[in-house]
Amino acid sequence: MAFNIALLDIIACPLCKGRLKLDKPNQQLICTFDRLAYPVKQDIPVLLSSESRELSLQEIEPWLS
């Protein structure tokens, strides 16, 4: 079973409550406002700030459009 993209309509960044974008190749959810990536493990999003990683400007730039 793959990550259900319909979840993107109801889940939000736990810090800013903003929309998340799916980075399918890297299995992560991106918050462009906080510049954070949340992992998707075994098709389940891990929306814990302790599990997130900060994105560099180069990594976040493609997601800003």
PDB file as gemmi writes it, atoms N, CA and C in Angstrom:
CRYST1    1.000    1.000    1.000  90.00  90.00  90.00 P 1                      
ATOM      1  N   MET A   1       0.845  -1.188   0.000  1.00  0.00           N  
ATOM      2  CA  MET A   1       0.000   0.000   0.000  1.00  0.00           C  
ATOM      3  C   MET A   1       0.883   1.241   0.000  1.00  0.00           C  
ATOM      4  N   ALA A   2       0.590   2.194  -0.835  1.00  0.00           N  
ATOM      5  CA  ALA A   2       1.371   3.418  -0.949  1.00  0.00           C  
ATOM      6  C   ALA A   2       0.741   4.535  -0.121  1.00  0.00           C  
ATOM      7  N   PHE A   3       1.527   5.575   0.102  1.00  0.00           N  
ATOM      8  CA  PHE A   3       1.035   6.738   0.836  1.00  0.00           C  
ATOM      9  C   PHE A   3      -0.178   7.315   0.106  1.00  0.00           C  
ATOM     10  N   ASN A   4      -1.235   7.543   0.816  1.00  0.00           N  
ATOM     11  CA  ASN A   4      -2.477   8.059   0.248  1.00  0.00           C  
ATOM     12  C   ASN A   4      -2.364   9.583   0.116  1.00  0.00           C  
ATOM     13  N   ILE A   5      -2.253  10.079  -1.120  1.00  0.00           N  
ATOM     14  CA  ILE A   5      -2.060  11.514  -1.316  1.00  0.00           C  
ATOM     15  C   ILE A   5      -3.283  12.340  -0.915  1.00  0.00           C  
ATOM     16  N   ALA A   6      -4.427  11.702  -0.752  1.00  0.00           N  
ATOM     17  CA  ALA A   6      -5.615  12.420  -0.270  1.00  0.00           C  
ATOM     18  C   ALA A   6      -5.393  12.943   1.154  1.00  0.00           C  
ATOM     19  N   LEU A   7      -4.460  12.331   1.872  1.00  0.00           N  
ATOM     20  CA  LEU A   7      -4.132  12.807   3.219  1.00  0.00           C  
ATOM     21  C   LEU A   7      -3.570  14.227   3.215  1.00  0.00           C  
ATOM     22  N   LEU A   8      -2.978  14.633   2.106  1.00  0.00           N  
ATOM     23  CA  LEU A   8      -2.401  15.978   2.028  1.00  0.00           C  
ATOM     24  C   LEU A   8      -3.450  17.068   2.216  1.00  0.00           C  
ATOM     25  N   ASP A   9      -4.721  16.739   1.993  1.00  0.00           N  
ATOM     26  CA  ASP A   9      -5.797  17.709   2.187  1.00  0.00           C  
ATOM     27  C   ASP A   9      -6.159  17.890   3.652  1.00  0.00           C  
ATOM     28  N   ILE A  10      -5.785  16.933   4.500  1.00  0.00           N  
ATOM     29  CA  ILE A  10      -6.212  17.024   5.905  1.00  0.00           C  
ATOM     30  C   ILE A  10      -5.068  17.103   6.909  1.00  0.00           C  
ATOM     31  N   ILE A  11      -3.850  16.729   6.519  1.00  0.00           N  
ATOM     32  CA  ILE A  11      -2.737  16.855   7.458  1.00  0.00           C  
ATOM     33  C   ILE A  11      -2.024  18.178   7.240  1.00  0.00           C  
ATOM     34  N   ALA A  12      -1.312  18.629   8.257  1.00  0.00           N  
ATOM     35  CA  ALA A  12      -0.623  19.910   8.188  1.00  0.00           C  
ATOM     36  C   ALA A  12       0.692  19.820   8.952  1.00  0.00           C  
ATOM     37  N   CYS A  13       1.545  20.781   8.712  1.00  0.00           N  
ATOM     38  CA  CYS A  13       2.795  20.881   9.451  1.00  0.00           C  
ATOM     39  C   CYS A  13       2.461  21.073  10.935  1.00  0.00           C  
ATOM     40  N   PRO A  14       3.060  20.295  11.809  1.00  0.00           N  
ATOM     41  CA  PRO A  14       2.742  20.427  13.229  1.00  0.00           C  
ATOM     42  C   PRO A  14       3.224  21.737  13.849  1.00  0.00           C  
ATOM     43  N   LEU A  15       4.148  22.416  13.197  1.00  0.00           N  
ATOM     44  CA  LEU A  15       4.665  23.675  13.752  1.00  0.00           C  
ATOM     45  C   LEU A  15       3.867  24.890  13.298  1.00  0.00           C  
ATOM     46  N   CYS A  16       3.720  25.054  11.978  1.00  0.00           N  
ATOM     47  CA  CYS A  16       3.065  26.261  11.463  1.00  0.00           C  
ATOM     48  C   CYS A  16       1.625  26.015  11.008  1.00  0.00           C  
ATOM     49  N   LYS A  17       1.211  24.759  10.966  1.00  0.00           N  
ATOM     50  CA  LYS A  17      -0.130  24.345  10.517  1.00  0.00           C  
ATOM     51  C   LYS A  17      -0.351  24.581   9.026  1.00  0.00           C  
ATOM     52  N   GLY A  18       0.737  24.752   8.278  1.00  0.00           N  
ATOM     53  CA  GLY A  18       0.646  24.982   6.837  1.00  0.00           C  
ATOM     54  C   GLY A  18       0.540  23.686   6.054  1.00  0.00           C  
ATOM     55  N   ARG A  19       0.258  23.818   4.766  1.00  0.00           N  
ATOM     56  CA  ARG A  19       0.136  22.655   3.868  1.00  0.00           C  
ATOM     57  C   ARG A  19       1.493  21.999   3.660  1.00  0.00           C  
ATOM     58  N   LEU A  20       1.452  20.713   3.467  1.00  0.00           N  
ATOM     59  CA  LEU A  20       2.656  19.941   3.191  1.00  0.00           C  
ATOM     60  C   LEU A  20       2.625  19.465   1.748  1.00  0.00           C  
ATOM     61  N   LYS A  21       3.812  19.301   1.174  1.00  0.00           N  
ATOM     62  CA  LYS A  21       3.940  18.806  -0.189  1.00  0.00           C  
ATOM     63  C   LYS A  21       4.670  17.474  -0.148  1.00  0.00           C  
ATOM     64  N   LEU A  22       4.252  16.555  -0.998  1.00  0.00           N  
ATOM     65  CA  LEU A  22       4.840  15.224  -1.027  1.00  0.00           C  
ATOM     66  C   LEU A  22       6.048  15.184  -1.948  1.00  0.00           C  
ATOM     67  N   ASP A  23       7.171  14.793  -1.397  1.00  0.00           N  
ATOM     68  CA  ASP A  23       8.386  14.532  -2.166  1.00  0.00           C  
ATOM     69  C   ASP A  23       8.470  13.009  -2.296  1.00  0.00           C  
ATOM     70  N   LYS A  24       7.821  12.496  -3.324  1.00  0.00           N  
ATOM     71  CA  LYS A  24       7.665  11.049  -3.488  1.00  0.00           C  
ATOM     72  C   LYS A  24       9.006  10.318  -3.628  1.00  0.00           C  
ATOM     73  N   PRO A  25       9.939  10.809  -4.446  1.00  0.00           N  
ATOM     74  CA  PRO A  25      11.207  10.070  -4.608  1.00  0.00           C  
ATOM     75  C   PRO A  25      11.991   9.927  -3.298  1.00  0.00           C  
ATOM     76  N   ASN A  26      11.910  10.928  -2.438  1.00  0.00           N  
ATOM     77  CA  ASN A  26      12.655  10.887  -1.181  1.00  0.00           C  
ATOM     78  C   ASN A  26      11.811  10.450   0.005  1.00  0.00           C  
ATOM     79  N   GLN A  27      10.553  10.089  -0.250  1.00  0.00           N  
ATOM     80  CA  GLN A  27       9.641   9.628   0.798  1.00  0.00           C  
ATOM     81  C   GLN A  27       9.627  10.580   1.995  1.00  0.00           C  
ATOM     82  N   GLN A  28       9.229  11.839   1.713  1.00  0.00           N  
ATOM     83  CA  GLN A  28       9.137  12.836   2.766  1.00  0.00           C  
ATOM     84  C   GLN A  28       8.084  13.870   2.426  1.00  0.00           C  
ATOM     85  N   LEU A  29       7.613  14.546   3.455  1.00  0.00           N  
ATOM     86  CA  LEU A  29       6.665  15.641   3.298  1.00  0.00           C  
ATOM     87  C   LEU A  29       7.410  16.935   3.573  1.00  0.00           C  
ATOM     88  N   ILE A  30       7.182  17.937   2.730  1.00  0.00           N  
ATOM     89  CA  ILE A  30       7.917  19.188   2.781  1.00  0.00           C  
ATOM     90  C   ILE A  30       7.031  20.319   3.286  1.00  0.00           C  
ATOM     91  N   CYS A  31       7.533  21.060   4.272  1.00  0.00           N  
ATOM     92  CA  CYS A  31       6.904  22.312   4.705  1.00  0.00           C  
ATOM     93  C   CYS A  31       7.792  23.438   4.195  1.00  0.00           C  
ATOM     94  N   THR A  32       7.300  24.189   3.213  1.00  0.00           N  
ATOM     95  CA  THR A  32       8.118  25.249   2.626  1.00  0.00           C  
ATOM     96  C   THR A  32       8.263  26.438   3.557  1.00  0.00           C  
ATOM     97  N   PHE A  33       7.287  26.681   4.423  1.00  0.00           N  
ATOM     98  CA  PHE A  33       7.361  27.825   5.332  1.00  0.00           C  
ATOM     99  C   PHE A  33       8.463  27.626   6.372  1.00  0.00           C  
ATOM    100  N   ASP A  34       8.491  26.462   7.003  1.00  0.00           N  
ATOM    101  CA  ASP A  34       9.490  26.172   8.038  1.00  0.00           C  
ATOM    102  C   ASP A  34      10.774  25.571   7.481  1.00  0.00           C  
ATOM    103  N   ARG A  35      10.776  25.245   6.176  1.00  0.00           N  
ATOM    104  CA  ARG A  35      11.917  24.603   5.526  1.00  0.00           C  
ATOM    105  C   ARG A  35      12.283  23.299   6.227  1.00  0.00           C  
ATOM    106  N   LEU A  36      11.251  22.467   6.446  1.00  0.00           N  
ATOM    107  CA  LEU A  36      11.452  21.184   7.110  1.00  0.00           C  
ATOM    108  C   LEU A  36      10.951  20.048   6.229  1.00  0.00           C  
ATOM    109  N   ALA A  37      11.578  18.900   6.397  1.00  0.00           N  
ATOM    110  CA  ALA A  37      11.149  17.678   5.724  1.00  0.00           C  
ATOM    111  C   ALA A  37      10.801  16.650   6.787  1.00  0.00           C  
ATOM    112  N   TYR A  38       9.600  16.090   6.678  1.00  0.00           N  
ATOM    113  CA  TYR A  38       9.133  15.051   7.595  1.00  0.00           C  
ATOM    114  C   TYR A  38       9.164  13.722   6.855  1.00  0.00           C  
ATOM    115  N   PRO A  39       9.742  12.696   7.456  1.00  0.00           N  
ATOM    116  CA  PRO A  39       9.835  11.412   6.759  1.00  0.00           C  
ATOM    117  C   PRO A  39       8.488  10.704   6.642  1.00  0.00           C  
ATOM    118  N   VAL A  40       8.392   9.873   5.606  1.00  0.00           N  
ATOM    119  CA  VAL A  40       7.257   8.962   5.439  1.00  0.00           C  
ATOM    120  C   VAL A  40       7.858   7.566   5.541  1.00  0.00           C  
ATOM    121  N   LYS A  41       7.541   6.880   6.638  1.00  0.00           N  
ATOM    122  CA  LYS A  41       8.100   5.555   6.891  1.00  0.00           C  
ATOM    123  C   LYS A  41       7.006   4.501   6.771  1.00  0.00           C  
ATOM    124  N   GLN A  42       7.242   3.538   5.934  1.00  0.00           N  
ATOM    125  CA  GLN A  42       6.272   2.475   5.665  1.00  0.00           C  
ATOM    126  C   GLN A  42       4.898   3.057   5.333  1.00  0.00           C  
ATOM    127  N   ASP A  43       4.907   4.096   4.494  1.00  0.00           N  
ATOM    128  CA  ASP A  43       3.707   4.783   4.004  1.00  0.00           C  
ATOM    129  C   ASP A  43       2.952   5.556   5.083  1.00  0.00           C  
ATOM    130  N   ILE A  44       3.589   5.809   6.219  1.00  0.00           N  
ATOM    131  CA  ILE A  44       2.970   6.565   7.309  1.00  0.00           C  
ATOM    132  C   ILE A  44       3.791   7.828   7.555  1.00  0.00           C  
ATOM    133  N   PRO A  45       3.167   9.016   7.468  1.00  0.00           N  
ATOM    134  CA  PRO A  45       3.910  10.249   7.726  1.00  0.00           C  
ATOM    135  C   PRO A  45       4.268  10.372   9.209  1.00  0.00           C  
ATOM    136  N   VAL A  46       5.515  10.705   9.474  1.00  0.00           N  
ATOM    137  CA  VAL A  46       5.990  10.898  10.843  1.00  0.00           C  
ATOM    138  C   VAL A  46       6.077  12.411  11.069  1.00  0.00           C  
ATOM    139  N   LEU A  47       5.019  12.973  11.640  1.00  0.00           N  
ATOM    140  CA  LEU A  47       4.928  14.427  11.798  1.00  0.00           C  
ATOM    141  C   LEU A  47       5.371  14.864  13.187  1.00  0.00           C  
ATOM    142  N   LEU A  48       6.567  14.473  13.549  1.00  0.00           N  
ATOM    143  CA  LEU A  48       7.173  14.873  14.816  1.00  0.00           C  
ATOM    144  C   LEU A  48       8.333  15.804  14.514  1.00  0.00           C  
ATOM    145  N   SER A  49       8.389  16.938  15.199  1.00  0.00           N  
ATOM    146  CA  SER A  49       9.472  17.887  14.932  1.00  0.00           C  
ATOM    147  C   SER A  49      10.837  17.264  15.235  1.00  0.00           C  
ATOM    148  N   SER A  50      10.882  16.334  16.175  1.00  0.00           N  
ATOM    149  CA  SER A  50      12.147  15.668  16.493  1.00  0.00           C  
ATOM    150  C   SER A  50      12.621  14.749  15.364  1.00  0.00           C  
ATOM    151  N   GLU A  51      11.715  14.326  14.494  1.00  0.00           N  
ATOM    152  CA  GLU A  51      12.056  13.454  13.366  1.00  0.00           C  
ATOM    153  C   GLU A  51      12.289  14.244  12.074  1.00  0.00           C  
ATOM    154  N   SER A  52      11.973  15.530  12.082  1.00  0.00           N  
ATOM    155  CA  SER A  52      12.119  16.334  10.867  1.00  0.00           C  
ATOM    156  C   SER A  52      13.580  16.716  10.659  1.00  0.00           C  
ATOM    157  N   ARG A  53      13.870  17.144   9.445  1.00  0.00           N  
ATOM    158  CA  ARG A  53      15.209  17.675   9.170  1.00  0.00           C  
ATOM    159  C   ARG A  53      15.061  18.997   8.432  1.00  0.00           C  
ATOM    160  N   GLU A  54      15.984  19.889   8.702  1.00  0.00           N  
ATOM    161  CA  GLU A  54      15.954  21.206   8.070  1.00  0.00           C  
ATOM    162  C   GLU A  54      16.476  21.095   6.642  1.00  0.00           C  
ATOM    163  N   LEU A  55      15.812  21.799   5.740  1.00  0.00           N  
ATOM    164  CA  LEU A  55      16.197  21.790   4.336  1.00  0.00           C  
ATOM    165  C   LEU A  55      17.048  23.009   4.014  1.00  0.00           C  
ATOM    166  N   SER A  56      18.033  22.811   3.161  1.00  0.00           N  
ATOM    167  CA  SER A  56      18.850  23.928   2.702  1.00  0.00           C  
ATOM    168  C   SER A  56      18.062  24.746   1.684  1.00  0.00           C  
ATOM    169  N   LEU A  57      18.554  25.922   1.363  1.00  0.00           N  
ATOM    170  CA  LEU A  57      17.892  26.765   0.368  1.00  0.00           C  
ATOM    171  C   LEU A  57      17.841  26.072  -0.995  1.00  0.00           C  
ATOM    172  N   GLN A  58      18.889  25.322  -1.331  1.00  0.00           N  
ATOM    173  CA  GLN A  58      18.916  24.607  -2.608  1.00  0.00           C  
ATOM    174  C   GLN A  58      17.863  23.508  -2.631  1.00  0.00           C  
ATOM    175  N   GLU A  59      17.646  22.839  -1.513  1.00  0.00           N  
ATOM    176  CA  GLU A  59      16.673  21.751  -1.459  1.00  0.00           C  
ATOM    177  C   GLU A  59      15.240  22.278  -1.502  1.00  0.00           C  
ATOM    178  N   ILE A  60      14.992  23.427  -0.914  1.00  0.00           N  
ATOM    179  CA  ILE A  60      13.623  23.960  -0.811  1.00  0.00           C  
ATOM    180  C   ILE A  60      13.214  24.740  -2.057  1.00  0.00           C  
ATOM    181  N   GLU A  61      14.163  25.248  -2.801  1.00  0.00           N  
ATOM    182  CA  GLU A  61      13.858  26.109  -3.959  1.00  0.00           C  
ATOM    183  C   GLU A  61      12.886  25.481  -4.956  1.00  0.00           C  
ATOM    184  N   PRO A  62      13.047  24.209  -5.349  1.00  0.00           N  
ATOM    185  CA  PRO A  62      12.077  23.639  -6.316  1.00  0.00           C  
ATOM    186  C   PRO A  62      10.649  23.554  -5.780  1.00  0.00           C  
ATOM    187  N   TRP A  63      10.459  23.581  -4.496  1.00  0.00           N  
ATOM    188  CA  TRP A  63       9.136  23.426  -3.895  1.00  0.00           C  
ATOM    189  C   TRP A  63       8.410  24.760  -3.697  1.00  0.00           C  
ATOM    190  N   LEU A  64       9.083  25.862  -3.970  1.00  0.00           N  
ATOM    191  CA  LEU A  64       8.492  27.174  -3.718  1.00  0.00           C  
ATOM    192  C   LEU A  64       7.516  27.623  -4.777  1.00  0.00           C  
ATOM    193  N   SER A  65       7.435  26.949  -5.883  1.00  0.00           N  
ATOM    194  CA  SER A  65       6.503  27.365  -6.938  1.00  0.00           C  
ATOM    195  C   SER A  65       5.120  26.824  -6.735  1.00  0.00           C  
TER     196      SER A  65                                                      
END                                                                             
